[in-house]
């Protein structure tokens, strides 16, 4: 692995470890949901209405790890922190695997074209 790649993976791992900040800051400031991660009910409270298109497609996609939490909604802060970190690592690994697969496909395709 090249030096740049090692630095990139270390940086991504550090970001994954820092993801629990998303739990602590809203809790500290009593901010509720993370900005932009609102459900239909929260949007209705914030805006006074919900756009029709959002209502129609709100339930199409269900997150594989809802709220980045492997425990229940009442899970301890420790469980939530570990869940956030694991969710971040799982996301990094999946994106990394997808990029490796795409790059191998493109390299193979490029060689075939020549």
C-alpha positions as CSV (number, residue, x, y, z in Angstrom):
1,X,0.0,0.0,0.0
2,X,1.3,3.4,-1.0
3,X,2.1,6.1,1.6
4,X,-0.9,8.2,0.3
5,X,-3.3,5.3,0.6
6,X,-2.1,4.6,4.2
7,X,-2.7,8.3,5.1
8,X,-6.1,8.2,3.5
9,X,-7.2,5.1,5.4
10,X,-5.9,6.5,8.7
11,X,-7.8,9.7,8.0
12,X,-11.0,7.8,7.3
13,X,-10.5,5.7,10.4
14,X,-10.1,8.9,12.5
15,X,-13.3,10.3,10.9
16,X,-15.1,7.1,11.8
17,X,-13.9,7.4,15.4
18,X,-15.0,11.0,15.6
19,X,-18.6,10.3,14.3
20,X,-20.0,10.1,17.9
21,X,-19.7,13.9,17.9
22,X,-23.1,13.6,16.1
23,X,-24.5,12.2,19.3
24,X,-22.9,14.5,21.8
25,X,-23.4,17.9,20.2
26,X,-27.2,17.6,19.7
27,X,-27.5,16.2,23.2
28,X,-25.4,19.1,24.7
29,X,-27.3,21.8,22.9
30,X,-30.7,20.1,23.1
31,X,-30.8,20.4,19.3
32,X,-32.9,17.3,18.4
33,X,-32.2,15.5,15.1
34,X,-29.0,16.1,13.1
35,X,-29.5,18.9,10.6
36,X,-31.1,17.5,7.4
37,X,-31.9,14.1,8.9
38,X,-35.5,15.0,9.6
39,X,-38.4,12.7,9.2
40,X,-41.8,13.7,7.8
41,X,-43.1,14.6,11.3
42,X,-40.2,16.8,12.1
43,X,-40.4,18.6,8.7
44,X,-44.1,19.2,9.4
45,X,-43.2,20.9,12.7
46,X,-40.4,22.9,11.2
47,X,-42.1,24.0,7.9
48,X,-45.8,23.7,8.8
49,X,-46.3,21.3,5.8
50,X,-44.6,18.4,4.0
51,X,-44.0,18.6,0.3
52,X,-46.2,16.1,-1.6
53,X,-43.3,14.4,-3.3
54,X,-41.6,13.8,0.0
55,X,-44.8,12.4,1.5
56,X,-45.1,10.0,-1.5
57,X,-41.5,8.7,-1.3
58,X,-40.7,9.0,2.4
59,X,-41.0,5.3,3.1
60,X,-39.3,4.0,-0.1
61,X,-35.9,3.7,1.5
62,X,-35.3,2.3,5.0
63,X,-31.8,2.7,6.4
64,X,-29.9,-0.5,6.9
65,X,-28.9,0.7,10.4
66,X,-31.6,3.1,11.6
67,X,-30.2,6.0,13.5
68,X,-26.8,4.4,13.3
69,X,-27.8,2.4,16.4
70,X,-27.5,-1.3,16.8
71,X,-29.4,-1.0,20.1
72,X,-32.8,0.2,20.9
73,X,-33.8,3.9,21.1
74,X,-33.2,3.7,24.8
75,X,-29.7,2.3,24.4
76,X,-27.0,3.6,26.7
77,X,-24.6,6.4,25.4
78,X,-21.8,3.8,25.3
79,X,-23.8,1.6,23.0
80,X,-24.8,4.5,20.8
81,X,-21.1,5.6,20.5
82,X,-19.9,2.2,19.6
83,X,-22.8,1.9,17.1
84,X,-21.9,5.2,15.5
85,X,-18.2,4.1,15.1
86,X,-19.1,0.7,13.7
87,X,-21.6,2.3,11.3
88,X,-18.9,4.7,10.1
89,X,-16.4,1.8,9.7
90,X,-18.9,-0.3,7.8
91,X,-19.7,2.6,5.5
92,X,-16.0,3.3,4.8
93,X,-15.4,-0.4,4.1
94,X,-18.4,-0.7,1.7
95,X,-17.5,2.5,-0.2
96,X,-13.9,1.3,-0.4
97,X,-14.9,-2.1,-1.7
98,X,-17.2,-0.4,-4.3
99,X,-14.4,1.9,-5.4
100,X,-12.0,-1.0,-5.7
101,X,-14.6,-3.0,-7.8
102,X,-15.3,0.0,-10.0
103,X,-11.6,0.7,-10.6
104,X,-10.9,-2.9,-11.4
105,X,-13.8,-2.9,-13.9
106,X,-12.6,0.3,-15.5
107,X,-9.0,-1.0,-15.8
108,X,-10.2,-4.3,-17.3
109,X,-12.5,-2.4,-19.7
110,X,-9.6,0.0,-20.7
111,X,-7.3,-2.9,-21.4
112,X,-10.0,-4.7,-23.5
113,X,-10.5,-1.5,-25.5
114,X,-6.9,-1.4,-26.6
